[in-house]
Amino acid sequence: MFWTVTISLLRGFLMTLKLFGLTLLFSLPLGLFICFNSMSRNPVLRLPFRFLIWIIRGTPLLLQLLVFYYGPGILFHTNLWGSGDSGRFFAALAAFVINYACYFSEIYRGGIQSIPVGQYEAGQVLGMTKGQIFRKIIFLQVIKRIVPPISNEIITLVKDTSLARVIAVYEIIWSGQSFIKAEGIIWPLFYTGAFYLIFSGLLTILFHYIERKLNYFR
């Protein structure tokens, strides 16, 4: 029974890893795009993105998952995501990407605005363009400052992937919970905690290593 449960949980964990990895892949650059637009001096660009961030940060991710999955069918009478497991996965991925991109955008914004204005002015005195100033002076300092909050969000994402089961995405919690109904045993559900603890622990070690590597700014 133990090996049967372990194999089933590993299958669910692979789906968790897939959702986690793709969310990071798309939400990190999208968050930077949202950040730059939310900081724009043009209100036509800034206000819609600030409104999006307000909506996403002000509502539960669970609600967003339900709206993303069921909303298009109810409002437009069309199955936007496709049928079956892949359709549910794409709906969950879209909700996670938008949600985390908005949170990442605020972390980016805080990091960029924490850099003293004098450093921008110094770059201008040296004849550098805005792009050169950002790439050569600001960017690495921003990375140093945002690694701790970004790492917290990424570790939170590991656990938030369990919410995808609300639209029947077969992730690890779903796998563990299925044994309650099928076999009348609950320990596989607690067993899933080991997977989360090990993965979160490895991420914690990785981010501590990155922070040490960035200590050259001291």
HELIX and SHEET records of a PDB file:
HELIX    1   1 PHE A    2  SER A   38  1                                  37    
HELIX    2   2 PRO A   43  GLY A   58  1                                  16    
HELIX    3   3 LEU A   61  PHE A   76  1                                  16    
HELIX    4   4 GLY A   84  GLN A  113  1                                  30    
HELIX    5   5 VAL A  117  VAL A  125  1                                   9    
HELIX    6   6 LYS A  130  ILE A  133  1                                   4    
HELIX    7   7 PHE A  134  ILE A  138  3                                   5    
HELIX    8   8 PHE A  139  ASP A  160  1                                  22    
HELIX    9   9 THR A  161  ILE A  167  5                                   7    
HELIX   10  10 ILE A  172  GLU A  183  1                                  12    
HELIX   11  11 TRP A  187  LYS A  213  1                                  27    
HELIX   12  12 LEU A  214  PHE A  217  5                                   4    
END                                                                             
